[in-house]
Amino acid sequence: MNRTISKNELMKLGYKQHTSVSIIRQAKQIMVKQGYAFYNNKRLGRVPISVVEEILGITLQVNYDTSEETSNGTN
């Protein structure tokens, strides 16, 4: 499974909104340069974690909480 990350997940890790958006934008540019034209889309907001780790120079520990993804808001 390819692990991806969004700006909201970066913000949960403590990055400010502008920084998170900037990191995602840089990662998308790297992916386009690597030949993945799919990332040349302004509505796409998820990028591979490995590219973000390359930009930041650190390893990210992201916990995937499936309850957020499957919740329909009726608790």
N, CA, C and O atoms as a Tinker XYZ file with bonds, in Angstrom:
   300  protein
     1  N      0.838000   -1.184000    0.000000    73     2
     2  CA     0.000000    0.000000    0.000000    64     1     3
     3  C      0.878000    1.241000    0.000000    63     2     4     5
     4  O      1.771000    1.373000    0.837000    81     3
     5  N      0.632000    2.141000   -0.925000    73     3     6
     6  CA     1.355000    3.410000   -0.944000    64     5     7
     7  C      0.773000    4.312000    0.117000    63     6     8     9
     8  O     -0.432000    4.560000    0.153000    81     7
     9  N      1.641000    4.800000    0.980000    73     7    10
    10  CA     1.187000    5.692000    2.029000    64     9    11
    11  C      1.227000    7.118000    1.515000    63    10    12    13
    12  O      2.209000    7.544000    0.908000    81    11
    13  N      0.165000    7.844000    1.759000    73    11    14
    14  CA     0.078000    9.232000    1.322000    64    13    15
    15  C     -0.240000   10.119000    2.509000    63    14    16    17
    16  O     -0.613000    9.646000    3.582000    81    15
    17  N     -0.083000   11.414000    2.293000    73    15    18
    18  CA    -0.350000   12.376000    3.354000    64    17    19
    19  C     -0.962000   13.631000    2.734000    63    18    20    21
    20  O     -0.673000   13.974000    1.588000    81    19
    21  N     -1.801000   14.303000    3.496000    73    19    22
    22  CA    -2.442000   15.543000    3.046000    64    21    23
    23  C     -2.007000   16.699000    3.944000    63    22    24    25
    24  O     -1.333000   16.495000    4.953000    81    23
    25  N     -2.399000   17.907000    3.565000    73    23    26
    26  CA    -2.035000   19.078000    4.375000    64    25    27
    27  C     -2.668000   19.007000    5.764000    63    26    28    29
    28  O     -2.068000   19.447000    6.744000    81    27
    29  N     -3.866000   18.458000    5.848000    73    27    30
    30  CA    -4.533000   18.362000    7.150000    64    29    31
    31  C     -3.778000   17.424000    8.086000    63    30    32    33
    32  O     -3.686000   17.681000    9.286000    81    31
    33  N     -3.245000   16.353000    7.543000    73    31    34
    34  CA    -2.466000   15.428000    8.369000    64    33    35
    35  C     -1.143000   16.064000    8.792000    63    34    36    37
    36  O     -0.672000   15.833000    9.906000    81    35
    37  N     -0.545000   16.859000    7.913000    73    35    38
    38  CA     0.665000   17.595000    8.296000    64    37    39
    39  C      0.352000   18.590000    9.408000    63    38    40    41
    40  O      1.155000   18.774000   10.323000    81    39
    41  N     -0.808000   19.227000    9.331000    73    39    42
    42  CA    -1.208000   20.176000   10.370000    64    41    43
    43  C     -1.414000   19.452000   11.704000    63    42    44    45
    44  O     -1.095000   20.008000   12.756000    81    43
    45  N     -1.939000   18.227000   11.681000    73    43    46
    46  CA    -2.095000   17.448000   12.910000    64    45    47
    47  C     -0.741000   17.097000   13.518000    63    46    48    49
    48  O     -0.628000   16.894000   14.727000    81    47
    49  N      0.290000   17.028000   12.665000    73    47    50
    50  CA     1.643000   16.742000   13.151000    64    49    51
    51  C      2.324000   17.990000   13.699000    63    50    52    53
    52  O      3.430000   17.903000   14.233000    81    51
    53  N      1.675000   19.163000   13.575000    73    51    54
    54  CA     2.202000   20.376000   14.176000    64    53    55
    55  C      2.669000   21.442000   13.208000    63    54    56    57
    56  O      3.133000   22.497000   13.641000    81    55
    57  N      2.560000   21.202000   11.909000    73    55    58
    58  CA     2.963000   22.207000   10.937000    64    57    59
    59  C      1.840000   23.224000   10.749000    63    58    60    61
    60  O      0.662000   22.872000   10.806000    81    59
    61  N      2.206000   24.476000   10.528000    73    59    62
    62  CA     1.215000   25.529000   10.271000    64    61    63
    63  C      0.565000   25.298000    8.914000    63    62    64    65
    64  O      1.108000   24.569000    8.083000    81    63
    65  N     -0.594000   25.913000    8.681000    73    63    66
    66  CA    -1.345000   25.701000    7.449000    64    65    67
    67  C     -0.528000   26.090000    6.212000    63    66    68    69
    68  O     -0.456000   25.329000    5.248000    81    67
    69  N      0.081000   27.267000    6.243000    73    67    70
    70  CA     0.844000   27.717000    5.079000    64    69    71
    71  C      2.020000   26.784000    4.798000    63    70    72    73
    72  O      2.315000   26.479000    3.642000    81    71
    73  N      2.685000   26.335000    5.852000    73    71    74
    74  CA     3.816000   25.412000    5.696000    64    73    75
    75  C      3.342000   24.092000    5.116000    63    74    76    77
    76  O      3.994000   23.535000    4.233000    81    75
    77  N      2.225000   23.587000    5.595000    73    75    78
    78  CA     1.674000   22.323000    5.107000    64    77    79
    79  C      1.321000   22.414000    3.623000    63    78    80    81
    80  O      1.629000   21.508000    2.849000    81    79
    81  N      0.684000   23.495000    3.238000    73    79    82
    82  CA     0.317000   23.693000    1.830000    64    81    83
    83  C      1.571000   23.772000    0.974000    63    82    84    85
    84  O      1.624000   23.200000   -0.114000    81    83
    85  N      2.573000   24.478000    1.465000    73    83    86
    86  CA     3.827000   24.623000    0.731000    64    85    87
    87  C      4.532000   23.277000    0.547000    63    86    88    89
    88  O      5.060000   22.998000   -0.529000    81    87
    89  N      4.542000   22.459000    1.569000    73    87    90
    90  CA     5.168000   21.135000    1.488000    64    89    91
    91  C      4.448000   20.266000    0.462000    63    90    92    93
    92  O      5.093000   19.597000   -0.346000    81    91
    93  N      3.122000   20.272000    0.489000    73    91    94
    94  CA     2.342000   19.483000   -0.465000    64    93    95
    95  C      2.608000   19.982000   -1.883000    63    94    96    97
    96  O      2.752000   19.180000   -2.806000    81    95
    97  N      2.674000   21.291000   -2.062000    73    95    98
    98  CA     2.933000   21.876000   -3.383000    64    97    99
    99  C      4.311000   21.447000   -3.901000    63    98   100   101
   100  O      4.451000   21.073000   -5.065000    81    99
   101  N      5.320000   21.504000   -3.036000    73    99   102
   102  CA     6.663000   21.070000   -3.429000    64   101   103
   103  C      6.685000   19.590000   -3.796000    63   102   104   105
   104  O      7.321000   19.196000   -4.774000    81   103
   105  N      5.991000   18.777000   -3.012000    73   103   106
   106  CA     5.950000   17.341000   -3.279000    64   105   107
   107  C      5.280000   17.056000   -4.619000    63   106   108   109
   108  O      5.723000   16.182000   -5.364000    81   107
   109  N      4.222000   17.787000   -4.922000    73   107   110
   110  CA     3.549000   17.606000   -6.210000    64   109   111
   111  C      4.472000   17.982000   -7.363000    63   110   112   113
   112  O      4.479000   17.303000   -8.391000    81   111
   113  N      5.247000   19.047000   -7.211000    73   111   114
   114  CA     6.192000   19.451000   -8.253000    64   113   115
   115  C      7.247000   18.375000   -8.470000    63   114   116   117
   116  O      7.616000   18.088000   -9.608000    81   115
   117  N      7.731000   17.781000   -7.392000    73   115   118
   118  CA     8.715000   16.701000   -7.498000    64   117   119
   119  C      8.116000   15.508000   -8.230000    63   118   120   121
   120  O      8.769000   14.911000   -9.085000    81   119
   121  N      6.874000   15.159000   -7.896000    73   119   122
   122  CA     6.231000   14.012000   -8.540000    64   121   123
   123  C      6.033000   14.264000  -10.037000    63   122   124   125
   124  O      6.199000   13.347000  -10.841000    81   123
   125  N      5.684000   15.484000  -10.416000    73   123   126
   126  CA     5.513000   15.822000  -11.838000    64   125   127
   127  C      6.857000   15.709000  -12.556000    63   126   128   129
   128  O      6.922000   15.194000  -13.672000    81   127
   129  N      7.924000   16.187000  -11.923000    73   127   130
   130  CA     9.261000   16.091000  -12.526000    64   129   131
   131  C      9.698000   14.637000  -12.687000    63   130   132   133
   132  O     10.469000   14.317000  -13.592000    81   131
   133  N      9.210000   13.760000  -11.815000    73   131   134
   134  CA     9.545000   12.336000  -11.901000    64   133   135
   135  C      8.702000   11.621000  -12.952000    63   134   136   137
   136  O      8.875000   10.424000  -13.182000    81   135
   137  N      7.791000   12.351000  -13.590000    73   135   138
   138  CA     7.008000   11.777000  -14.675000    64   137   139
   139  C      5.590000   11.400000  -14.317000    63   138   140   141
   140  O      4.899000   10.772000  -15.120000    81   139
   141  N      5.143000   11.764000  -13.147000    73   139   142
   142  CA     3.774000   11.464000  -12.719000    64   141   143
   143  C      2.884000   12.680000  -12.988000    63   142   144   145
   144  O      2.604000   13.469000  -12.086000    81   143
   145  N      2.451000   12.817000  -14.223000    73   143   146
   146  CA     1.644000   13.971000  -14.630000    64   145   147
   147  C      0.331000   14.056000  -13.857000    63   146   148   149
   148  O     -0.289000   15.117000  -13.800000    81   147
   149  N     -0.088000   12.952000  -13.269000    73   147   150
   150  CA    -1.307000   12.904000  -12.458000    64   149   151
   151  C     -1.289000   13.960000  -11.347000    63   150   152   153
   152  O     -2.338000   14.467000  -10.951000    81   151
   153  N     -0.096000   14.285000  -10.849000    73   151   154
   154  CA     0.020000   15.251000   -9.747000    64   153   155
   155  C     -0.043000   16.699000  -10.224000    63   154   156   157
   156  O      0.007000   17.616000   -9.405000    81   155
   157  N     -0.151000   16.919000  -11.518000    73   155   158
   158  CA    -0.285000   18.272000  -12.055000    64   157   159
   159  C     -1.771000   18.649000  -12.063000    63   158   160   161
   160  O     -2.337000   18.959000  -13.111000    81   159
   161  N     -2.378000   18.619000  -10.904000    73   159   162
   162  CA    -3.802000   18.844000  -10.727000    64   161   163
   163  C     -3.999000   19.612000   -9.420000    63   162   164   165
   164  O     -3.671000   19.101000   -8.349000    81   163
   165  N     -4.525000   20.820000   -9.498000    73   163   166
   166  CA    -4.650000   21.645000   -8.297000    64   165   167
   167  C     -5.632000   21.074000   -7.272000    63   166   168   169
   168  O     -5.569000   21.440000   -6.098000    81   167
   169  N     -6.529000   20.193000   -7.688000    73   167   170
   170  CA    -7.496000   19.623000   -6.744000    64   169   171
   171  C     -6.948000   18.417000   -5.988000    63   170   172   173
   172  O     -7.542000   17.970000   -5.007000    81   171
   173  N     -5.830000   17.899000   -6.441000    73   171   174
   174  CA    -5.230000   16.751000   -5.779000    64   173   175
   175  C     -4.456000   17.239000   -4.563000    63   174   176   177
   176  O     -3.580000   18.096000   -4.684000    81   175
   177  N     -4.776000   16.701000   -3.398000    73   175   178
   178  CA    -4.163000   17.173000   -2.161000    64   177   179
   179  C     -3.416000   16.118000   -1.380000    63   178   180   181
   180  O     -3.032000   16.363000   -0.237000    81   179
   181  N     -3.197000   14.949000   -1.963000    73   179   182
   182  CA    -2.474000   13.877000   -1.282000    64   181   183
   183  C     -1.225000   13.525000   -2.062000    63   182   184   185
   184  O     -1.260000   13.392000   -3.285000    81   183
   185  N     -0.119000   13.375000   -1.347000    73   183   186
   186  CA     1.154000   13.022000   -1.976000    64   185   187
   187  C      1.798000   11.893000   -1.180000    63   186   188   189
   188  O      1.469000   11.693000   -0.011000    81   187
   189  N      2.710000   11.155000   -1.803000    73   187   190
   190  CA     3.396000   10.085000   -1.068000    64   189   191
   191  C      4.194000   10.625000    0.120000    63   190   192   193
   192  O      4.865000   11.652000    0.022000    81   191
   193  N      4.107000    9.922000    1.226000    73   191   194
   194  CA     4.837000   10.324000    2.427000    64   193   195
   195  C      6.337000   10.338000    2.167000    63   194   196   197
   196  O      7.055000   11.183000    2.702000    81   195
   197  N      6.810000    9.406000    1.350000    73   195   198
   198  CA     8.246000    9.330000    1.096000    64   197   199
   199  C      8.786000   10.620000    0.485000    63   198   200   201
   200  O      9.914000   11.015000    0.782000    81   199
   201  N      8.006000   11.278000   -0.360000    73   199   202
   202  CA     8.439000   12.538000   -0.971000    64   201   203
   203  C      8.458000   13.645000    0.078000    63   202   204   205
   204  O      9.372000   14.470000    0.091000    81   203
   205  N      7.467000   13.670000    0.949000    73   203   206
   206  CA     7.421000   14.672000    2.022000    64   205   207
   207  C      8.605000   14.464000    2.973000    63   206   208   209
   208  O      9.226000   15.431000    3.413000    81   207
   209  N      8.910000   13.225000    3.283000    73   207   210
   210  CA    10.055000   12.932000    4.146000    64   209   211
   211  C     11.357000   13.397000    3.499000    63   210   212   213
   212  O     12.260000   13.881000    4.182000    81   211
   213  N     11.445000   13.247000    2.192000    73   211   214
   214  CA    12.625000   13.711000    1.451000    64   213   215
   215  C     12.755000   15.231000    1.550000    63   214   216   217
   216  O     13.856000   15.748000    1.735000    81   215
   217  N     11.647000   15.940000    1.429000    73   215   218
   218  CA    11.650000   17.405000    1.515000    64   217   219
   219  C     12.062000   17.856000    2.919000    63   218   220   221
   220  O     12.891000   18.753000    3.074000    81   219
   221  N     11.474000   17.225000    3.937000    73   219   222
   222  CA    11.708000   17.632000    5.319000    64   221   223
   223  C     13.019000   17.102000    5.882000    63   222   224   225
   224  O     13.594000   17.698000    6.793000    81   223
   225  N     13.490000   15.993000    5.346000    73   223   226
   226  CA    14.714000   15.389000    5.851000    64   225   227
   227  C     14.529000   14.602000    7.132000    63   226   228   229
   228  O     15.493000   14.340000    7.850000    81   227
   229  N     13.288000   14.223000    7.420000    73   227   230
   230  CA    12.987000   13.428000    8.612000    64   229   231
   231  C     12.017000   12.311000    8.247000    63   230   232   233
   232  O     11.384000   12.345000    7.192000    81   231
   233  N     11.908000   11.328000    9.122000    73   231   234
   234  CA    10.939000   10.256000    8.941000    64   233   235
   235  C      9.679000   10.618000    9.718000    63   234   236   237
   236  O      9.743000   10.936000   10.905000    81   235
   237  N      8.544000   10.568000    9.046000    73   235   238
   238  CA     7.269000   10.909000    9.686000    64   237   239
   239  C      6.605000    9.654000   10.227000    63   238   240   241
   240  O      6.637000    8.597000    9.597000    81   239
   241  N      6.008000    9.781000   11.392000    73   239   242
   242  CA     5.220000    8.708000   11.985000    64   241   243
   243  C      3.757000    9.129000   11.926000    63   242   244   245
   244  O      3.282000    9.895000   12.765000    81   243
   245  N      3.056000    8.618000   10.926000    73   243   246
   246  CA     1.655000    8.987000   10.733000    64   245   247
   247  C      0.796000    7.805000   11.141000    63   246   248   249
   248  O      0.976000    6.695000   10.640000    81   247
   249  N     -0.137000    8.044000   12.050000    73   247   250
   250  CA    -1.077000    7.008000   12.474000    64   249   251
   251  C     -2.363000    7.174000   11.692000    63   250   252   253
   252  O     -3.008000    8.221000   11.737000    81   251
   253  N     -2.724000    6.124000   10.975000    73   251   254
   254  CA    -3.958000    6.167000   10.207000    64   253   255
   255  C     -5.104000    5.724000   11.096000    63   254   256   257
   256  O     -5.124000    4.591000   11.579000    81   255
   257  N     -6.051000    6.610000   11.308000    73   255   258
   258  CA    -7.231000    6.314000   12.102000    64   257   259
   259  C     -8.377000    6.054000   11.148000    63   258   260   261
   260  O     -8.962000    6.989000   10.600000    81   259
   261  N     -8.703000    4.774000   10.944000    73   259   262
   262  CA    -9.734000    4.422000    9.972000    64   261   263
   263  C    -11.119000    4.858000   10.415000    63   262   264   265
   264  O    -12.023000    4.955000    9.585000    81   263
   265  N    -11.314000    5.127000   11.711000    73   263   266
   266  CA   -12.636000    5.545000   12.167000    64   265   267
   267  C    -13.004000    6.908000   11.590000    63   266   268   269
   268  O    -14.184000    7.174000   11.358000    81   267
   269  N    -12.011000    7.786000   11.349000    73   267   270
   270  CA   -12.300000    9.090000   10.759000    64   269   271
   271  C    -12.726000    8.957000    9.315000    63   270   272   273
   272  O    -13.594000    9.693000    8.846000    81   271
   273  N    -12.109000    8.006000    8.595000    73   271   274
   274  CA   -12.404000    7.837000    7.182000    64   273   275
   275  C    -13.756000    7.176000    6.952000    63   274   276   277
   276  O    -14.428000    7.467000    5.962000    81   275
   277  N    -14.161000    6.288000    7.857000    73   275   278
   278  CA   -15.405000    5.548000    7.647000    64   277   279
   279  C    -16.587000    6.157000    8.395000    63   278   280   281
   280  O    -17.729000    5.747000    8.187000    81   279
   281  N    -16.325000    7.123000    9.255000    73   279   282
   282  CA   -17.397000    7.737000   10.018000    64   281   283
   283  C    -18.270000    8.602000    9.102000    63   282   284   285
   284  O    -17.767000    9.346000    8.261000    81   283
   285  N    -19.582000    8.485000    9.287000    73   283   286
   286  CA   -20.487000    9.296000    8.493000    64   285   287
   287  C    -21.103000   10.409000    9.332000    63   286   288   289
   288  O    -22.054000   11.064000    8.906000    81   287
   289  N    -20.549000   10.619000   10.540000    73   287   290
   290  CA   -20.995000   11.727000   11.363000    64   289   291
   291  C    -22.203000   11.405000   12.221000    63   290   292   293
   292  O    -22.755000   12.314000   12.839000    81   291
   293  N    -22.634000   10.171000   12.290000    73   291   294
   294  CA   -23.787000    9.798000   13.122000    64   293   295
   295  C    -23.306000    8.993000   14.304000    63   294   296   297
   296  O    -23.387000    7.765000   14.302000    81   295
   297  N    -22.802000    9.683000   15.322000    73   295   298
   298  CA   -22.322000    9.002000   16.526000    64   297   299
   299  C    -23.308000    9.117000   17.630000    63   298   300
   300  O    -23.074000    8.603000   18.723000    81   299
